[in-house]
Amino acid sequence: MYSIVSMSISFDSTRAITTTKNNDQEYWIKMYDLANGDLTFEEKVGGQPDQYIKLKEVEQNSTGTAYACVYNDDGKFRLRTFKKVTRTEEQIEENEFKINEALGLDDYTMCNNDFPDPNIICCFVDDDTIFVAFFHNYSRTHYHFLYDAKHKCILENKEPVQSEIDCTKKNFPYKAFYNEDKKQVYVFYRQGMAYTIQLDPEDLHASLSDYRYERMTDLDLGQMVLFQGESLIARSSSRVLFFKQETDKVTKEISW
């Protein structure tokens, strides 16, 4: 019924997941049974005249049984987690994580009108842990943290990390990937910046301050996929770019 912003297939191969846009105030997340095409799940995001929503896509855990989405409501960052069952408005409100309020952050972020991206991204680390990164473009500051979906809060004893980025206010994080083999999270920005965050495989509650920031390219990045945890394949205008991590033989530094 509305324009499709993004579509994916659940990793358990049972659902087609769509994000659709009615207008600037209202988006919908829906799931369809791949066996018969029936609508099995739907959830509205926004819908009030004083809201301005930016929502791009739905993320899922490795088995396709748990889902999460992050969105921006006129400068307010929000995180939702859900399964395959449609919820009431009360249940949605009860389980929605309000990031600005949790971090004591203002709502000055303004998303780029030319893109559906909400200046915030996420990815699953495990079934109950979600990595979240966002860009507060008013102060040009990057933030990242781990969210505990079971207890509905930022992971205990794990402070969010922030760092300023030398870029324009039109920049935004495009995609995050978790590399299970290396226990690393990769965050890629539209304007070619990259964060590599090292997680402690023995203790997810350890600090998130072990990260590497770099400018991997001067080109703008678009749709992308991480292939086998090793190679980043990204669209840039009419070209497709391939990146991999290499170790400098002299300095031993790793970079994309």
C-alpha positions as CSV (number, residue, x, y, z in Angstrom):
1,M,0.0,0.0,0.0
2,Y,2.9,2.4,0.7
3,S,6.3,2.9,-0.9
4,I,8.9,0.2,0.1
5,V,12.0,1.6,1.8
6,S,13.7,-1.8,2.3
7,M,12.9,-5.5,2.1
8,S,14.7,-8.6,3.4
9,I,14.2,-12.3,4.0
10,S,14.4,-13.7,7.5
11,F,17.4,-15.9,8.2
12,D,15.0,-18.8,9.0
13,S,13.5,-18.4,5.4
14,T,9.9,-18.1,6.6
15,R,9.2,-14.3,6.3
16,A,9.6,-11.4,4.0
17,I,10.2,-8.3,6.1
18,T,9.4,-4.8,4.7
19,T,9.8,-1.3,5.8
20,T,7.3,1.0,4.1
21,K,6.7,4.8,4.2
22,N,3.2,6.3,4.3
23,N,4.5,9.9,4.7
24,D,7.1,11.8,6.7
25,Q,5.2,11.1,9.9
26,E,4.3,7.4,9.5
27,Y,6.2,4.2,8.6
28,W,5.2,0.6,8.9
29,I,7.1,-2.6,9.5
30,K,5.4,-5.7,8.1
31,M,6.2,-9.4,7.7
32,Y,4.7,-11.8,5.1
33,D,4.6,-15.6,5.2
34,L,6.8,-16.8,2.3
35,A,4.8,-20.0,2.0
36,N,1.4,-18.3,1.3
37,G,2.0,-14.6,1.2
38,D,-0.2,-13.8,4.2
39,L,0.5,-10.8,6.3
40,T,1.7,-12.1,9.7
41,F,3.0,-9.0,11.5
42,E,2.6,-5.3,11.3
43,E,3.7,-2.4,13.5
44,K,3.3,1.3,13.0
45,V,6.2,3.7,13.7
46,G,5.1,7.3,14.3
47,G,1.7,8.5,13.0
48,Q,1.3,11.7,14.9
49,P,1.2,15.1,13.1
50,D,4.1,16.5,15.2
51,Q,6.4,13.6,14.4
52,Y,9.1,13.4,11.7
53,I,10.3,9.8,11.2
54,K,13.3,8.3,9.5
55,L,13.4,4.5,9.4
56,K,15.5,2.4,7.0
57,E,15.5,-1.3,7.8
58,V,15.0,-4.1,10.2
59,E,18.0,-6.1,11.7
60,Q,17.8,-9.7,12.9
61,N,19.7,-12.2,14.9
62,S,21.6,-15.1,13.3
63,T,18.6,-17.5,13.4
64,G,16.0,-15.0,12.2
65,T,13.9,-15.3,15.4
66,A,14.5,-11.9,17.0
67,Y,14.4,-8.5,15.3
68,A,15.4,-4.9,16.0
69,C,15.0,-1.5,14.3
70,V,16.3,1.9,15.1
71,Y,14.8,5.1,14.0
72,N,14.8,8.9,14.4
73,D,11.8,10.9,15.4
74,D,12.7,14.6,14.8
75,G,16.0,14.3,16.6
76,K,15.0,11.7,19.1
77,F,16.8,8.3,18.7
78,R,14.7,5.2,19.3
79,L,15.3,1.4,19.4
80,R,12.7,-1.3,19.2
81,T,13.1,-5.1,19.6
82,F,10.3,-7.5,18.6
83,K,9.6,-11.1,17.5
84,K,7.0,-12.3,15.0
85,V,3.9,-11.5,16.9
86,T,2.0,-8.2,16.4
87,R,1.9,-6.1,19.5
88,T,-0.5,-3.5,21.0
89,E,0.4,0.1,21.2
90,E,0.9,-0.3,24.9
91,Q,3.3,-3.2,24.5
92,I,5.3,-1.2,21.9
93,E,5.6,1.8,24.1
94,E,6.6,-0.3,27.1
95,N,9.4,-2.0,25.2
96,E,10.8,0.9,23.2
97,F,14.1,2.2,24.3
98,K,14.5,6.0,24.3
99,I,18.1,6.7,23.7
100,N,18.2,10.5,24.1
101,E,16.6,10.3,27.6
102,A,19.0,7.4,28.6
103,L,22.1,9.4,27.6
104,G,20.9,12.9,28.5
105,L,21.2,14.0,24.9
106,D,19.4,16.8,23.2
107,D,17.2,16.4,20.1
108,Y,19.2,18.7,17.8
109,T,20.1,16.0,15.2
110,M,18.6,16.7,11.8
111,C,18.6,13.8,9.3
112,N,19.5,14.3,5.6
113,N,16.2,14.8,3.7
114,D,17.7,13.1,0.6
115,F,18.1,9.7,2.3
116,P,15.9,7.4,4.4
117,D,18.8,6.9,6.9
118,P,18.0,7.9,10.5
119,N,21.6,8.7,11.6
120,I,21.5,5.5,13.8
121,I,22.2,1.9,13.0
122,C,22.4,-1.4,14.9
123,C,23.3,-5.1,14.6
124,F,22.9,-8.2,16.7
125,V,25.9,-9.5,18.6
126,D,23.9,-12.4,20.1
127,D,20.2,-13.1,20.7
128,D,20.0,-10.7,23.6
129,T,22.8,-8.1,22.8
130,I,22.5,-5.4,20.2
131,F,25.2,-3.0,19.1
132,V,24.0,0.5,18.5
133,A,25.8,3.4,16.9
134,F,24.5,6.9,16.0
135,F,25.8,10.3,14.8
136,H,24.7,13.4,16.7
137,N,25.4,15.7,13.7
138,Y,24.8,19.0,15.6
139,S,28.0,18.3,17.5
140,R,29.5,16.0,14.9
141,T,29.8,13.3,17.5
142,H,29.7,9.5,17.0
143,Y,28.3,7.3,19.8
144,H,28.2,3.6,20.3
145,F,27.0,1.2,23.0
146,L,25.6,-2.3,23.6
147,Y,22.0,-2.8,24.4
148,D,20.7,-5.6,26.7
149,A,17.4,-6.6,25.0
150,K,16.4,-8.9,27.8
151,H,16.6,-6.2,30.5
152,K,15.8,-3.3,28.1
153,C,18.7,-1.1,29.0
154,I,22.3,-0.3,28.1
155,L,24.5,-3.2,29.0
156,E,25.3,-3.1,32.7
157,N,28.7,-1.5,33.7
158,K,29.4,-0.6,30.1
159,E,29.5,3.1,29.4
160,P,28.6,4.4,25.9
161,V,31.6,5.6,23.9
162,Q,31.7,8.9,22.0
163,S,34.2,10.6,19.7
164,E,34.1,13.7,17.5
165,I,34.4,13.2,13.7
166,D,35.9,15.7,11.2
167,C,33.2,15.7,8.6
168,T,30.1,17.6,7.4
169,K,26.8,17.6,9.3
170,K,25.3,15.6,6.3
171,N,27.3,12.6,7.2
172,F,25.7,9.5,8.8
173,P,26.4,5.9,9.8
174,Y,25.3,3.7,6.9
175,K,25.7,0.1,8.2
176,A,27.1,-2.0,11.1
177,F,28.3,-5.6,10.9
178,Y,29.3,-8.0,13.6
179,N,32.2,-10.4,12.8
180,E,31.7,-13.4,15.1
181,D,35.1,-14.9,14.3
182,K,37.1,-11.9,15.3
183,K,34.6,-10.6,17.8
184,Q,34.6,-7.2,16.1
185,V,31.9,-4.7,15.1
186,Y,32.4,-2.7,11.9
187,V,30.6,0.7,11.5
188,F,30.8,2.4,8.1
189,Y,29.8,6.0,7.5
190,R,28.4,7.5,4.3
191,Q,31.4,9.8,3.8
192,G,33.9,6.9,3.9
193,M,34.8,6.7,7.6
194,A,35.0,3.4,9.5
195,Y,35.1,2.3,13.1
196,T,36.4,-1.2,14.1
197,I,35.2,-1.9,17.7
198,Q,36.9,-4.9,19.4
199,L,34.6,-6.8,21.8
200,D,35.9,-8.9,24.7
201,P,34.9,-12.5,23.8
202,E,35.0,-13.5,27.5
203,D,33.2,-10.5,28.9
204,L,30.8,-8.4,26.9
205,H,30.6,-6.0,29.9
206,A,34.2,-5.0,29.3
207,S,34.9,-1.5,27.9
208,L,34.0,-0.5,24.4
209,S,36.8,2.0,24.2
210,D,39.0,-0.5,22.3
211,Y,38.3,0.8,18.8
212,R,40.0,2.0,15.6
213,Y,38.8,5.0,13.6
214,E,40.0,5.7,10.1
215,R,39.0,7.2,6.8
216,M,39.0,4.3,4.4
217,T,38.0,6.3,1.3
218,D,37.1,9.8,0.1
219,L,34.2,8.4,-1.9
220,D,30.6,8.3,-0.7
221,L,29.4,4.8,0.2
222,G,26.0,3.4,-0.4
223,Q,24.4,-0.1,-0.2
224,M,26.9,-2.6,1.2
225,V,27.4,-6.1,2.4
226,L,30.2,-7.8,4.4
227,F,31.2,-11.0,2.6
228,Q,32.3,-13.8,4.9
229,G,33.4,-11.4,7.5
230,E,36.4,-10.4,5.4
231,S,35.5,-8.2,2.4
232,L,33.3,-5.2,2.3
233,I,31.4,-4.7,-1.0
234,A,29.9,-1.3,-1.3
235,R,28.2,0.8,-3.9
236,S,29.5,4.2,-4.7
237,S,27.5,6.1,-7.4
238,S,27.8,3.9,-10.5
239,R,30.7,1.8,-9.2
240,V,31.1,-1.1,-6.9
241,L,34.0,-1.0,-4.5
242,F,35.8,-3.8,-2.7
243,F,37.6,-3.3,0.6
244,K,39.6,-5.7,2.9
245,Q,41.6,-5.2,6.1
246,E,45.4,-5.3,5.6
247,T,48.3,-5.2,8.1
248,D,51.1,-2.7,7.5
249,K,54.3,-4.7,7.4
250,V,56.3,-1.9,9.2
251,T,53.9,-0.4,11.7
252,K,51.8,-3.6,12.1
253,E,48.7,-1.3,12.0
254,I,45.5,-2.8,10.5
255,S,43.4,-0.7,8.2
256,W,40.7,-1.1,5.5
